[in-house]
Amino acid sequence: MFDHATLTTRYLHEVARRGETAGDLLALMPTTGILAARYGKNYLPRPVFLGHDEATRVNSDLWHVRAALLSLPGLLYDGDLTAFARAAGLAGPQIDVVRRAPAGPPTAWVRADMYPAAEGLRMMEFNMGSGIAGSDSGEVCRAMLRYPPLREFARAHRLHWLDTMREQVRLIFAESGFAPGSRPTIGLAVWPELFQRIGPYMHKVSRRWRAAGLDAHAGHLGQFKVHDGRVWLRGRPVDIIFRTFLIENLLVPGGAELVLPLLDAAARGEVAMFTSIESDLYGSKALLAMLSDHASRHLFTPAQQAAIDRVLPWTRLVRPGPVTLDDGSVADLLDYALAHPHDLVLKPALLHGGIGVLPGWHPDTTEGVWRDALAGAMGAPYVLQRRIRVVPELAPGESGEPVPWETTWGIFPRAESLGGVYVRAFRSDAKMAVTQYGPHIRSTGGLVERDPAASG
């Protein structure tokens, strides 16, 4: 039985012993197909590794965190969805859409974004809903296993890749109410401004899903029409809408007008929607502040609270007045934040991809910039979160030398076992502080140790 650190050290030693470089693995990555459409050649030159016990522990912790998040409306707002949405940071049009959207069971399609720290993986945000990226991370690992040194290492250490896309398709069937083998027609609904950029990738995802039993077709929201008791995509009747647009898109001028006809059709039972737009509520960082708040500890089960303590750093809503710190002492939030910028990061509650995030420790975050940002965020949907001290991940460089990377681990938990690992990375010398989308980002997946007790 191994752990992440041991597996990483052993793999880097094996690559160095063979005199291999980053280019040796990257040269074997596909130049056509779904991965090329999504990543080009922008890969971290190895997967990350996770031992069986580590994978089991983080999966269990995140599933408990999911349960705690889902309990918040009842625990704190007496089931009042409007009050909960407002507390999560939603604005008027978003709240109106959530209230009129069809209610349904909470989705199991979730991804926690985590940083590797000395004490283990620590969570910076929790995402829920069909807009989550990373379902193809297993495909990345499968392609990397064409590289002989990695394939031999994985075999010797009983490592395997996780088929996250297969799990996604299973959930689409299960949560939309269609039986496997029924072959429903599914329309992948993309925000219009994004479709030109990601449309080729979405078409390739559609082809992959057609092979898995879904009659899948991609299109932008303007191509979906509602009439005659059905939803149509370019003249084709649709049974399921796969929603890739986000609740934040509703604040774009004309956004609600694009979305509401589809939500109303779902409410009338004319189409299923994976996932409900309500699920985006649970991706609000304001909810992490509710979990982290000392005043809420007694509301959660012992298992939930233990999980929260292990994975979630100190997180607070940006509000004037006193807050409880990690050690139980009390301080004025603004005074504390002004005195400890190098330990804190300021984040908008609902935006994604690092948008609007201000790390207090970044060289560009001067005292004045930090003070002004805190003043502007006070009382608005923002949180302060304790900085996670990231342990860099080493990967072979262009000449074979180990190069440090800052990695964000997207962990897909499941009720049974870990569902996938999706990693984004930038070089430690890139003078960045948080992971944001762009050409400097490299991606990979995770190989996980098989259960030592299992045969085969």
C-alpha positions as CSV (number, residue, x, y, z in Angstrom):
1,M,0.0,0.0,0.0
2,F,1.4,3.4,-1.0
3,D,0.7,7.1,-0.6
4,H,0.9,10.1,-3.0
5,A,4.4,11.2,-1.9
6,T,5.9,7.7,-2.2
7,L,4.4,7.0,-5.5
8,T,5.5,10.4,-6.9
9,T,9.1,9.9,-5.6
10,R,9.3,6.4,-7.1
11,Y,7.9,7.5,-10.5
12,L,10.3,10.5,-10.8
13,H,13.2,8.2,-9.8
14,E,12.2,5.7,-12.5
15,V,11.9,8.4,-15.2
16,A,15.3,9.9,-14.3
17,R,16.9,6.4,-14.3
18,R,15.7,5.9,-17.8
19,G,16.9,9.3,-18.9
20,E,13.4,10.3,-20.0
21,T,12.1,13.9,-20.5
22,A,8.7,15.6,-20.5
23,G,8.7,15.4,-24.3
24,D,8.8,11.6,-24.3
25,L,5.4,11.3,-22.8
26,L,3.9,14.4,-24.5
27,A,4.9,13.1,-27.9
28,L,2.5,10.1,-27.4
29,M,-0.6,12.2,-26.6
30,P,-3.3,12.2,-29.3
31,T,-3.3,15.0,-31.9
32,T,-6.9,14.3,-33.0
33,G,-10.1,13.4,-31.2
34,I,-11.8,14.6,-28.0
35,L,-8.6,15.3,-26.0
36,A,-6.9,17.3,-28.8
37,A,-10.0,19.4,-29.1
38,R,-10.0,20.1,-25.4
39,Y,-6.4,20.4,-24.5
40,G,-4.2,20.5,-27.6
41,K,-0.8,19.6,-26.2
42,N,-1.3,21.5,-22.9
43,Y,-0.6,18.6,-20.5
44,L,1.3,18.3,-17.3
45,P,3.9,15.6,-18.4
46,R,2.6,13.0,-16.0
47,P,-0.5,12.1,-14.0
48,V,-0.7,12.6,-10.3
49,F,-0.9,9.6,-8.0
50,L,-3.1,8.8,-5.0
51,G,-2.9,5.8,-2.7
52,H,-5.9,3.7,-1.9
53,D,-6.3,4.8,1.7
54,E,-5.8,8.5,0.7
55,A,-8.5,8.2,-2.0
56,T,-10.9,6.4,0.3
57,R,-10.4,9.1,3.0
58,V,-10.8,12.1,0.7
59,N,-13.8,10.6,-1.0
60,S,-15.6,9.9,2.3
61,D,-14.8,13.4,3.6
62,L,-16.1,15.1,0.5
63,W,-19.3,13.0,0.5
64,H,-19.9,14.1,4.1
65,V,-19.3,17.8,3.0
66,R,-21.8,17.3,0.2
67,A,-24.4,16.1,2.8
68,A,-23.7,19.0,5.1
69,L,-24.1,21.5,2.2
70,L,-27.4,20.0,1.2
71,S,-28.7,20.2,4.8
72,L,-28.1,24.0,5.0
73,P,-31.5,25.2,3.6
74,G,-33.3,23.2,6.3
75,L,-30.9,23.8,9.1
76,L,-30.4,27.6,8.7
77,Y,-33.4,28.8,6.6
78,D,-36.3,26.6,7.6
79,G,-36.4,25.3,4.0
80,D,-37.0,28.8,2.5
81,L,-35.2,28.5,-0.8
82,T,-35.5,32.2,-1.5
83,A,-33.8,33.2,1.7
84,F,-31.2,30.5,1.1
85,A,-30.5,31.7,-2.5
86,R,-30.2,35.3,-1.2
87,A,-27.7,34.2,1.5
88,A,-25.7,32.3,-1.2
89,G,-25.2,35.6,-3.0
90,L,-27.7,35.4,-5.8
91,A,-29.2,38.6,-7.3
92,G,-32.9,39.2,-8.1
93,P,-33.1,37.7,-11.6
94,Q,-31.2,34.6,-10.4
95,I,-33.5,34.2,-7.4
96,D,-36.6,34.5,-9.6
97,V,-35.3,31.8,-12.0
98,V,-34.4,29.4,-9.1
99,R,-37.9,29.8,-7.6
100,R,-39.6,29.0,-10.9
101,A,-37.3,26.2,-11.9
102,P,-38.4,22.6,-11.4
103,A,-37.3,21.2,-8.2
104,G,-35.7,17.8,-8.1
105,P,-33.4,15.6,-6.1
106,P,-29.9,17.1,-5.6
107,T,-27.4,15.9,-8.2
108,A,-24.5,13.6,-7.4
109,W,-22.4,15.3,-10.1
110,V,-20.0,17.3,-7.9
111,R,-16.4,18.2,-7.9
112,A,-14.3,19.7,-5.1
113,D,-11.3,21.8,-6.0
114,M,-8.5,21.1,-3.7
115,Y,-4.8,22.1,-3.1
116,P,-2.2,19.6,-1.9
117,A,-0.9,20.9,1.4
118,A,1.5,19.4,4.0
119,E,-1.5,18.1,5.9
120,G,-3.2,16.6,2.8
121,L,-5.6,17.8,0.2
122,R,-7.5,21.0,1.4
123,M,-10.6,22.2,-0.3
124,M,-10.9,25.8,-1.7
125,E,-14.3,25.4,-3.3
126,F,-17.1,22.8,-4.0
127,N,-18.8,22.7,-7.3
128,M,-22.2,21.1,-8.1
129,G,-24.0,20.9,-11.4
130,S,-23.6,19.9,-15.0
131,G,-21.3,22.9,-15.9
132,I,-18.4,21.2,-14.1
133,A,-15.5,20.4,-16.3
134,G,-13.1,17.5,-16.0
135,S,-15.2,14.5,-17.0
136,D,-12.5,13.6,-19.6
137,S,-9.7,13.4,-17.0
138,G,-9.8,9.6,-17.1
139,E,-9.3,9.7,-20.9
140,V,-6.2,11.8,-20.3
141,C,-4.8,9.1,-18.0
142,R,-5.7,6.4,-20.5
143,A,-3.8,8.2,-23.2
144,M,-0.8,8.8,-20.9
145,L,-0.6,5.1,-20.2
146,R,0.6,4.6,-23.8
147,Y,3.9,5.9,-22.5
148,P,5.8,2.7,-21.6
149,P,7.6,3.9,-18.4
150,L,4.3,5.0,-17.0
151,R,2.4,1.9,-18.1
152,E,5.0,-0.3,-16.4
153,F,5.0,1.8,-13.3
154,A,1.2,1.7,-13.0
155,R,1.2,-2.1,-13.5
156,A,3.9,-2.6,-10.8
157,H,2.1,-0.4,-8.3
158,R,-1.5,-1.5,-9.1
159,L,-2.6,2.0,-10.3
160,H,-5.6,2.5,-12.5
161,W,-7.5,5.3,-14.2
162,L,-11.0,6.3,-13.2
163,D,-13.6,6.5,-16.0
164,T,-15.3,9.7,-14.9
165,M,-17.1,10.2,-18.2
166,R,-18.7,6.8,-17.8
167,E,-19.9,7.9,-14.3
168,Q,-21.3,11.1,-15.8
169,V,-23.3,9.2,-18.4
170,R,-24.6,6.8,-15.7
171,L,-25.8,9.8,-13.6
172,I,-27.5,11.4,-16.6
173,F,-29.6,8.3,-17.1
174,A,-30.3,7.8,-13.4
175,E,-31.1,11.4,-12.5
176,S,-33.2,12.1,-15.7
177,G,-35.4,9.1,-15.1
178,F,-34.4,7.2,-18.2
179,A,-33.5,3.5,-18.1
180,P,-30.1,2.3,-19.5
181,G,-30.7,1.2,-23.1
182,S,-33.6,3.5,-23.7
183,R,-31.4,5.8,-25.8
184,P,-32.9,9.2,-25.0
185,T,-32.0,12.2,-27.2
186,I,-29.9,14.7,-25.2
187,G,-29.1,18.3,-26.2
188,L,-25.9,19.8,-24.8
189,A,-26.9,23.4,-24.2
190,V,-24.0,25.8,-24.4
191,W,-24.0,29.6,-23.7
192,P,-24.0,31.2,-27.2
193,E,-20.8,33.3,-26.7
194,L,-18.9,30.2,-25.7
195,F,-20.1,27.9,-28.5
196,Q,-17.7,29.1,-31.1
197,R,-14.8,28.3,-28.8
198,I,-15.9,25.0,-27.3
199,G,-18.4,23.8,-29.9
200,P,-15.9,21.5,-31.6
201,Y,-15.1,19.8,-28.3
202,M,-18.8,19.5,-27.4
203,H,-19.5,17.8,-30.7
204,K,-16.8,15.3,-29.9
205,V,-18.3,14.7,-26.5
206,S,-21.7,14.1,-28.2
207,R,-20.1,11.4,-30.4
208,R,-18.6,9.8,-27.4
209,W,-22.0,9.8,-25.6
210,R,-23.7,8.4,-28.6
211,A,-21.4,5.4,-28.3
212,A,-22.5,5.1,-24.6
213,G,-26.2,5.0,-25.3
214,L,-27.2,8.7,-25.4
215,D,-28.4,10.2,-28.7
216,A,-26.4,13.3,-28.0
217,H,-26.2,16.6,-30.0
218,A,-24.5,19.9,-29.0
219,G,-25.9,23.4,-29.7
220,H,-26.0,26.8,-28.3
221,L,-29.0,28.1,-26.3
222,G,-30.3,30.2,-29.2
223,Q,-30.7,26.9,-31.3
224,F,-33.1,25.4,-28.7
225,K,-36.8,26.0,-29.4
226,V,-40.0,25.2,-27.4
227,H,-43.2,24.4,-29.2
228,D,-45.8,21.7,-29.6
229,G,-45.2,20.4,-26.2
230,R,-41.5,19.6,-26.8
231,V,-38.1,21.1,-26.8
232,W,-36.3,21.0,-30.1
233,L,-32.7,21.4,-31.2
234,R,-32.3,22.3,-34.9
235,G,-35.6,20.5,-35.6
236,R,-34.8,17.4,-33.5
237,P,-37.0,16.7,-30.4
238,V,-34.9,16.6,-27.2
239,D,-35.7,14.3,-24.2
240,I,-32.9,15.7,-21.9
241,I,-31.2,19.1,-21.8
242,F,-27.6,18.8,-20.5
243,R,-27.0,22.3,-19.0
244,T,-23.5,23.7,-19.4
245,F,-24.6,27.3,-18.8
246,L,-24.2,28.6,-15.3
247,I,-26.5,30.6,-12.9
248,E,-24.1,33.6,-13.3
249,N,-25.1,33.8,-17.0
250,L,-28.5,34.9,-15.9
251,L,-27.1,38.3,-15.1
252,V,-26.0,38.8,-18.7
253,P,-28.4,41.1,-20.6
254,G,-30.9,38.8,-22.2
255,G,-29.7,35.8,-20.3
256,A,-33.0,35.0,-18.5
257,E,-34.9,35.3,-21.8
258,L,-32.7,32.5,-23.2
259,V,-33.0,30.2,-20.2
260,L,-36.6,30.6,-19.0
261,P,-38.4,28.9,-21.9
262,L,-36.3,25.8,-21.3
263,L,-36.8,25.9,-17.5
264,D,-40.5,26.3,-18.0
265,A,-40.6,23.4,-20.4
266,A,-38.8,21.3,-17.8
267,A,-41.3,22.4,-15.1
268,R,-44.2,21.2,-17.4
269,G,-42.5,17.8,-17.8
270,E,-41.8,18.4,-21.5
271,V,-38.1,17.8,-21.1
272,A,-35.7,16.6,-18.4
273,M,-32.8,18.8,-17.4
274,F,-29.4,17.6,-16.1
275,T,-28.8,19.2,-13.8
276,S,-31.3,21.6,-12.2
277,I,-30.2,25.2,-12.1
278,E,-30.8,25.1,-8.4
279,S,-27.7,22.9,-8.0
280,D,-25.5,25.9,-8.8
281,L,-26.5,27.3,-5.5
282,Y,-24.4,24.7,-3.7
283,G,-21.3,25.9,-5.5
284,S,-21.5,29.3,-3.8
285,K,-18.5,29.9,-1.6
286,A,-20.8,31.6,0.8
287,L,-22.0,28.1,1.8
288,L,-18.4,27.2,2.7
289,A,-18.5,30.1,5.2
290,M,-21.7,28.6,6.6
291,L,-19.9,25.3,7.1
292,S,-16.8,26.9,8.6
293,D,-18.7,29.2,11.0
294,H,-18.0,28.1,14.6
295,A,-21.6,29.0,15.5
296,S,-22.9,26.2,13.1
297,R,-20.7,23.3,14.4
298,H,-23.4,21.8,16.5
299,L,-25.8,21.5,13.5
300,F,-23.8,18.9,11.7
301,T,-23.3,15.2,12.5
302,P,-19.9,14.3,14.1
303,A,-18.8,12.7,10.8
304,Q,-19.7,15.8,8.9
305,Q,-17.9,18.1,11.3
306,A,-14.8,15.9,11.3
307,A,-14.8,16.0,7.5
308,I,-15.2,19.7,7.4
309,D,-12.4,20.2,9.8
310,R,-10.1,18.0,7.8
311,V,-10.6,19.6,4.3
312,L,-12.0,23.1,4.7
313,P,-9.8,26.0,5.7
314,W,-11.2,28.9,7.8
315,T,-13.7,30.8,5.6
316,R,-15.9,33.8,6.5
317,L,-18.4,36.0,4.8
318,V,-17.1,39.6,4.4
319,R,-19.3,41.4,6.9
320,P,-18.5,44.1,9.4
321,G,-18.0,43.1,13.0
322,P,-16.5,40.3,15.1
323,V,-15.6,36.9,13.8
324,T,-14.3,33.7,15.4
325,L,-10.8,32.7,14.3
326,D,-9.3,29.2,13.9
327,D,-8.2,29.1,17.6
328,G,-11.5,30.2,19.0
329,S,-10.5,33.8,19.7
330,V,-12.6,36.7,18.4
331,A,-11.4,39.6,16.2
332,D,-12.9,42.4,14.1
333,L,-13.0,40.9,10.6
334,L,-11.8,44.1,8.8
335,D,-9.0,44.7,11.3
336,Y,-7.9,41.1,11.2
337,A,-7.9,41.0,7.3
338,L,-5.9,44.3,7.1
339,A,-3.3,42.9,9.5
340,H,-3.0,39.5,7.8
341,P,-3.1,39.9,4.0
342,H,-0.4,37.2,3.4
343,D,-2.6,34.6,5.1
344,L,-5.9,35.4,3.3
345,V,-7.6,35.4,-0.1
346,L,-10.7,37.4,-1.0
347,K,-13.2,35.6,-3.3
348,P,-16.5,36.4,-4.9
349,A,-19.1,33.9,-3.8
350,L,-20.4,32.7,-7.2
351,L,-17.9,33.4,-10.0
352,H,-15.7,30.6,-11.3
353,G,-12.4,30.0,-12.9
354,G,-10.5,32.3,-10.5
355,I,-12.4,35.3,-11.7
356,G,-12.4,38.1,-9.2
357,V,-10.1,36.3,-6.7
358,L,-7.6,38.5,-4.9
359,P,-4.7,36.8,-3.1
360,G,-3.5,39.0,-0.3
361,W,0.1,37.6,-0.6
362,H,0.5,38.4,-4.3
363,P,3.2,41.1,-5.1
364,D,0.6,43.2,-7.0
365,T,-1.7,43.2,-4.0
366,T,-0.5,46.4,-2.3
367,E,-1.8,47.5,1.0
368,G,-4.0,50.0,-0.7
369,V,-5.3,47.5,-3.2
370,W,-6.1,45.1,-0.4
371,R,-7.8,47.8,1.7
372,D,-9.9,49.0,-1.2
373,A,-11.0,45.5,-2.2
374,L,-12.0,44.7,1.3
375,A,-14.0,47.9,1.5
376,G,-15.8,47.1,-1.8
377,A,-16.5,43.5,-0.7
378,M,-17.9,44.4,2.7
379,G,-21.6,43.3,2.9
380,A,-21.4,42.0,-0.7
381,P,-21.4,38.3,-1.8
382,Y,-17.7,37.8,-1.0
383,V,-15.7,35.5,1.4
384,L,-12.3,35.6,3.0
385,Q,-10.6,32.3,3.2
386,R,-7.4,31.1,4.9
387,R,-4.5,30.7,2.4
388,I,-3.7,27.1,1.7
389,R,0.1,26.6,1.5
390,V,0.5,24.6,-1.6
391,V,3.1,21.8,-1.8
392,P,4.4,21.9,-5.4
393,E,4.1,18.8,-7.6
394,L,7.2,17.8,-9.4
395,A,7.1,16.7,-13.0
396,P,9.9,15.9,-15.6
397,G,11.1,19.0,-17.4
398,E,12.3,19.4,-21.0
399,S,15.7,18.0,-20.1
400,G,14.4,15.5,-17.6
401,E,15.1,17.7,-14.6
402,P,12.3,17.9,-12.0
403,V,10.2,21.0,-12.4
404,P,7.8,22.2,-9.6
405,W,4.1,23.0,-10.5
406,E,1.3,24.5,-8.5
407,T,-1.7,22.1,-8.9
408,T,-5.4,22.3,-8.3
409,W,-6.9,18.8,-7.8
410,G,-10.6,18.5,-8.9
411,I,-11.9,15.5,-7.0
412,F,-15.1,13.8,-8.1
413,P,-16.6,12.1,-5.0
414,R,-19.2,9.3,-5.2
415,A,-21.2,7.5,-2.6
416,E,-19.3,4.3,-3.3
417,S,-15.7,5.3,-4.1
418,L,-13.7,8.0,-5.8
419,G,-15.1,9.0,-9.2
420,G,-12.2,10.9,-10.8
421,V,-9.3,13.3,-10.4
422,Y,-9.0,16.3,-12.8
423,V,-5.8,18.4,-12.3
424,R,-4.9,21.9,-13.6
425,A,-1.4,23.2,-13.1
426,F,0.9,26.2,-13.6
427,R,4.6,26.4,-13.1
428,S,5.7,27.5,-9.7
429,D,7.9,30.2,-11.2
430,A,5.0,31.7,-13.3
431,K,4.3,34.4,-10.7
432,M,0.7,33.4,-10.4
433,A,-1.2,32.8,-7.1
434,V,-4.4,31.1,-8.2
435,T,-5.3,28.7,-11.0
436,Q,-7.1,30.5,-13.9
437,Y,-8.0,29.3,-17.3
438,G,-5.5,30.3,-20.1
439,P,-2.7,29.0,-22.3
440,H,-0.3,28.8,-19.4
441,I,-2.4,26.1,-17.7
442,R,-1.5,22.4,-18.1
443,S,-3.9,19.6,-17.3
444,T,-3.7,16.0,-16.3
445,G,-5.6,13.3,-14.5
446,G,-5.0,11.0,-11.5
447,L,-4.0,7.3,-11.2
448,V,-5.3,5.7,-8.1
449,E,-4.0,2.6,-6.3
450,R,-6.4,-0.3,-6.4
451,D,-7.7,-1.8,-3.2
452,P,-4.9,-4.0,-1.9
453,A,-7.6,-6.4,-0.6
454,A,-9.2,-6.8,-4.1
455,S,-8.0,-9.6,-6.4
456,G,-6.7,-8.9,-9.9
